[in-house]
Amino acid sequence: MLFNSLSFALFLPIVFLLYWFATKGDHKRQNVLLLVSSYFFYACWDYRFLFLLIFSTLLDYFTGLKMASAPTKSMKKFWFWLSVGINLGFLGVFKYYNFFAQSFAEALSLVGFHANFWTLKVILPVGISFYTFHGLSYVIDIYKERIKPEKNFIDYSVFVSFFPLLVAGPIERATHLLPQIQRERKFDYTRAIDGLRQILWGLFKKIVIADSCAQYANMIFNNASDYSGATLVLGALFFTFQIYCDFSGYSDIALGTARLFGIELLRNFAFPYFSRDIAEFWRRWHISLSTWFRDYLYIPLGGSKGGTLMKVRNTFIIFLVSGFWHGANWTFIVWGFLNALYIMPSILFNYNRNNLDTVAQGKLFPTPREFFAMIITFSLTVIAWIFFRAENVSHAADYIARMTTGLFDKATYISAGHFIKQTVGYGLPILVAVFIFIEWLGREHQYAIYNWGFRFPKPVRWAFYYSLVLLIFYFASANAEQEFIYFQF
């Protein structure tokens, strides 16, 4: 079931009404309803993989209890590594087995040996990376004695499988989400309206911007040899806005939906394309994953407390692992490696925490220096996204080589202009420009249109909301329904 589908438009209000009226405000009944609804939500994608979700939940729930009651440290360690090993084992088999088998076979062929390894012919269970990381953070926190195990199985199951975050995050922590699940929740009209507003903005980003950009990004990337360098730049820009609006749009819908049920999820995006350096970008992009790797990998490895070599080593490790987390393809590893190179100067010269505030805070325009820094950071990000989008490394390298060829030739820009005029039209570029403007105006808030309910007169804001709704319906009918990109991770 997709957030941008008719089935979800029917599912959500039914669950909402049952949640607030049929349960009579009893949070235990509400949690049972959320669990059943979440399992139904997941089963709508493929009921056969529901057992993996339930097994993972049972494993971490009982492991947590066993660790807390273990009579010795060795037994506690046994239960901990059992949970970690099985969780990563499932993730490895479903997500990475074919990659390793094929890569090993290719490596053997380079030295004259030809092997034909058996590969799995099975689709990747949607959301497995996300709910596995939910469980891992839980058992790690218990092992480190940061939290105590949850004894209520229903409450813990809701933490793992709460449907707004189940398939593409944000990656929650037990310390943040479990207390909200355990306590009474009362309907808050203001919070619900705020949730609907964020859902509306998320749908606009996904259906109007991301899905429209996807058409032309796919067209250009899939036929890169047919286009000029400037047109390939357009393709990279289309994908850059596609992936941001697709994933942050999902997160907006997830956070807004959770707010309808009186639950606050972790923020996942903070206007990353307005970053002034790569370190700031990674503090603003996929925040829940970045902080997960910081807390559970980077800091345990020693973080930045050691010498220069340790900082360099740890930085490359987390970015390479982050790239590999995204998918079993060398393109993601190169993407992670490239981002590690980008961030390295700030690590070496200790300016990676220079930009902790919002750019041009309290001002309408950035300074020339800030503007130049944003352009440089954005350009580096666009280049990295080419590897993320490409089918393989050679495809990405060829794309970049063709993109940079003839960039100072007038003909390539004429060709790009023809592509915009004859294929894309001017509607989408105008919408993207308006989208950037709205995001810029709202960059100091939790999401771009957060303050529309307070800042503008009622006729203005309702005209704006209706405009978004009309655009969503128009583009939903014009474009084919598309899955969210991060469903594949």
N, C-alpha and C positions, 0 to 999 in steps of 0.2 A: 504494500500500500504506500503510495507516494503522497507527500504533503501537497503536491500540486495536482492531485487527482480528484475526480468527483467522489470517489469512494471515501476519501478522507474528509471531504466536505460534508458527507453524511455521518461518518463515524464520529467526528469530533463533537458536534452538538449533542448527539445521543449520549456519549460518555459524560459530557459536561452536565447535562440535565440529571442523569442518574447519580452522578457524583455529589451534586449539591442538594438534590431533593429526595432521592430514593434512600440514601444512606442516613438521612436525618442528622447530618453533621457529626456522626460517629467516625473518627479517623481510622478506626480498625476496619470498619466496613468500607470506608473509602479506599483503604490500602488493598483490600481484597478485590474491589472493583478495578483499581488501577492495574493490579497484577493480571487479572483475567483479560482486561482490555489490551494490555501490553502483549500478552501471549497471542491473542487473536490478531493484533496488529502485525506481529512478526510472522505468524502462520500464513497470513494473506500473501506474503512473498513466496514462501516455500515451507509448508508445514513439516517436511521431512527433516529440516535442520533445526526445528524447535527443540529436539532432544539434546542437541549440542549446548544450546543456551541453558536448558534446565540442568544438564549434567555439570556444566561449568559452575552454575549457581550452587548446586548441592556440594560439589567438591570444595569450593572456597568457604562455604558456610560451615561445614563440618571440620575442615582443616583449621579454621579460626578457633573453633571450640576446643579442638584437640591441642593446639599450640598453647592456649591459655591454661589448660589443665595438665599439661605435660609435667611429669615429676622431675625430669632432668632436662638440662640444656640440649643434650644430644637428641632426645626424643622430640623436643620442640623444633630442633633443626631438621630432623627427619620429616616431620609433617610439613614444615615450610617448603623444603625442597621438593617434596612430593607434589604439592600444589603447583609450585612454579614449573616443575618439569612437565607435568601433564598439561597444564595450560599452554605452555610454549610448544609442547609436542603437538597438540591439536593445531595450533596456529601454524607450526612448521609444516605439518603434513598437508593441510588444505591450501596454504598460501605459498609455500616455498619449495615443496618437494620437487615439483616439475622443473623449477628454475635450477636447483642444484643438480638434478639429474642431467638436464640438458647441457648445463655449463661444464659439468665434469666430462661428459661425452665429447664435447667440443674441444676441451683441453687435451684429452687423450688423442683425439684425431690429429692434433698439431704435432705429436711425436710419433705418429704412424700407427697408433692403435685405433681400431674402429669398434666402438661399443654401442649397443642398442639397449639402453636402459628402459625398463618398464615405467610408464608414466600414468598418473591418475587422470581419468576422464570424468572430472566432477567439477561443478561450478563452485566458486568460492562462496561460503556462507556469508550472507550480507551482515555487516556489523561485527564480525568476529574479532577484528582488531580492537574495536572500541570496548565491547563488553569483556574481552580478555584483560584489557588494561584496567578496567574498573575493578575486576577481581584481584589482579596483581597488586594494585595499590592498597587494597583492603588487607590482604594477607601480609604484605610488607609492613604496613603500619602496625599490625598486631605483633608481628615478630619483633619489631623495634620498640614495642611497648608504648607506642604513641596513642593507641586506642585500645579499648576492650572489645572482644567479639560481640556481635549482635546475637542475642539468643532467640529473638522472634524471627522465624524463617520467612514469614510473609513480608515483614519490613525489609529484611535483607534482599529478598527477591525483587522487591520494587526498586530498591537502590540499583540493582544490576540491570533491570529490564524496563525501567520507566520509559514508556513508548516515545516521548518526544526526543530523547537522547539515544535511543537504543541502537540505531543503525549508523549514525554519523556524528555522534557526540553532541555536546562537548563531553570530554572525558572527566567524569566527576570523581570527587574524593568522598570517602565515607564521613570524614570530619565535617564536610559541608552539607551533604545531602541527607544523610541518615537522620540527623536531629530534626530536620524538617518533616521527614516521613513519620517520625515517632510522635510528634506533638499534634495537638488539635489544630485544625485549620478552619477559619471562618471566611465566608465569602466577602471579598473587598471589591466594591464596584469600581473604584478608581484604579486599582491594580488590574482588574479584568479589562477595563477599557485600554489601559496602557499595553496589556498583552495583545489585544486585538490590533492596536496600532502597529506594534512591532511585527505581528504576523502579516499585516497588509504590506508593510515595507519589504519584508522578506519575500513575499510572493511577487512583488513588483521586480525586485532584483533578479529572482530566478526566472520568471516567465517572460518578462519584457526585455530585460537586458541580457541575462546569461544565455537563454535559449536562442535569442536572436543572434547574438554574437557567435554562438556555437555553429550556426549554419555556415557562416563565412570563414570561421577558423578552420572547420573541417574541410571546406572546399579548397582553401589555399594550402593547408598542410598536406592533404591527400594528393595534391597535384602541383607540388612545389616547383617542379621543373618547367611548368607552363607559364610561370609568372615572373615579373620583373622584381628587382631587389626591393623597390619601394612598396610593391604590393605584398611581398613577403613580410615586410615590416608591419603592414596593416594586419596580416594574418596573425603575427605574434601579439599585436595589440588587442586584436579581437579575443584571442585566447586568454590574455592577461585579465581582461575584464570579465570574460566568461567564468574563469575559475574563481575569481574573487566573488562575483555576484552569485554564483552557484552555491559555493560553500558558505559564505557569510549569510546568504539568503536562507539556506537551510538552518543555520544557527539562529537567525532572527525568528524563524517560524518555531523552532524548538523552544527558545527562551520565552517567546510570547505565549505558546501553548501551555508550557509549564506554569506560567503566571496565572492562567485561567483557573488552574487547580490549586492556587495558593502556594506554589513552590517556585523558588528562585534558583536557576541554574547558573553555573559559572559562565562569565562572559568569555566569548571565544575570539572576537575580532574587535579591534579598536582603531579603525581607519588606517590600515597598514600602508596604503599607497601614499600617505602624506608623511611618511617617515623621512628623516634627514640622514640616516645612515642605516646600514644593514642590521646592526645590533638593535636599533629601535624597531626596525621592521619585524624582527623575530620576537620582540616583546609585544607586538600588536597583531601578529598573524598566528592563527590556530593556537591561541594562548594556552588552552588546556593541555595540548600535547607538548608544547614547548616547556611549560612549567613541570609537566610530568617527567620529561627527560632530565630537566634540571634537578628535580628533587630526588629521583630514584636512580639516576645514572651518573650525571655530571658531578654532583656533590659527593656521593659515595666513592667515586673515583679519585677524589681529592680536590675537585673543583678548581678554583684559581688560587688556592692557598700555597701550592707548591711553587717550584721554579718555573721559568719560561717554558722549558720543554714539557713539563707536566701540563701546563695550560694549553699548549699547542696540541698535545696528544689528546687531552680530554675534549677539546673543542672539535677536533676532527672525528673522534669517536661518536659524539652525540649527533653530529650532522650526518655522518655516514649511516648510523643506525636509524635516524629519522628518515633519511632517504629510502632505506631498505624497508622500513615500516610501511611506507606508502605503496610499495608494490615489488613484486619479484621480477624486476627488469633492471638491466644495467643503467638505463636512462635515469632512474630514480637515484641510484648510487652516485652517478656523475652529478646530478642536480644537487645532492647533499654535499658532495665534495666541492662543487663550485661555490656554494653558499659558505662553506667553511673557509675557502680562500678569500671570499669577499669580506668576511668578518675578522679575518686574521689581523690586519693592520690595527684595528681598534683594540684587539686583545693584546697585541705586542706593545703598543704605545699607550695602553691603559686609558683609552677614551671611550670605551664601549658603554659607559653609563653617563655620557654627557647629556644626552637628550631624553630625559625622563619626563619632561612636561609635554604638553600639547603644543604643536607648532603654532606660532602666532597667537598664543593664548590671549583672549580678550581683545583681539584685533581682527579687522576684516582681511587685511592683506599680510602676507609674510614679508620679511625683509629680502632684499636681493640675494643675500647669502643663503637664507633658508630656502628660497625658491630654487636656487642653483643646486643646493644639496638634495632637495626632493627630486629634482629632475635626474641627477646622477644616480641616486638610489633606485628610482623607478626604472631607469634604463637598464641597470644591472639586473634587476629583478625580471624584466622582460626577457633578457637573454637567457637567464636561468630557466624560465618557464618553457623555453623552446625544448630543452631536454626533457622536461616533465611531460610535454605533449607528444613528442616524437615517438614513432614506433620503435626505434632502436637508436643506438648511438650514432651510427653512420648516417641515418636519416637526419638527425639533429645537426651533425657536422656539415652535411651537404646543404641543409637549409640555411645555416648561418653563413656558409661560404657564398651561396647564391644571393643571400640577403645583402651582404656587404659588397657584392660586385656591382659596379656601376652606380653607386649611390651619389656620385658627383656628376652623373650623366642626366641631362634634362629629360631624355626620353623615358627614363624609368619612372619619373614623377608624372609625366603625361599618361603613362600606362596605368599608374595607380589612380590617377584622377578619373580615367575612363572606367576603371573597375568600380569606383565609388558611384559614379554617375549612372552607369548602365546596369550594374549588378546589385549593389547595395542600396542605392538611393540615398537621399539626404535625411530621411526620417530617423534612422538608427543613430547616425553620428550626432544629430541634434539631441536625441534622447539621452545618449551617453554623456554629452556635455552638460545637460540639465541635471542628470544624476550626479555627476562630479560636483557641480555647484551646490546641490542640496547636501551632499555628504560633507563638503567643506564647511558649509554654514552650521552643520550639526556635529562637527568633529569633537566638541568638548562634552558631548553627552553620551549616554549608553548606546544609542543608535541614532541615525541621522534625523529622524522626524520626531524624536522624543518630546521636544518642546513645542511642537505644533499645537498641542492641546492646551497650552498655557500662553503662548506668545502672541498668537494671532486671533483676530475677532472670529466669532463663530461662522459667519458666512464665508470667510476666506478659507478657514481650515476645512469646512465641509465641502467646499468647491474643490479643494485639493484632494481630499479623500475620494470623492466621486470620480475625479479625473484618474486617480490611480486604479480604481475599480474598473472603470471603462477600458483603460489601457490593458489591464490584466485579462479581462474577458476577450478583448479584441485579439491580443497576441496569443492567448490560449487557443482560440479557434483557428488562428492562422498558422501556428507552429504545432508540430507533432509533440505529444507529451513525451518529455525526456526525463530519464532518471537523473538524480543528483550525482555529480562526478565522484564524490567521496563514498558512494555506496560500494564502489569496487575495492575500497581499502579496508 
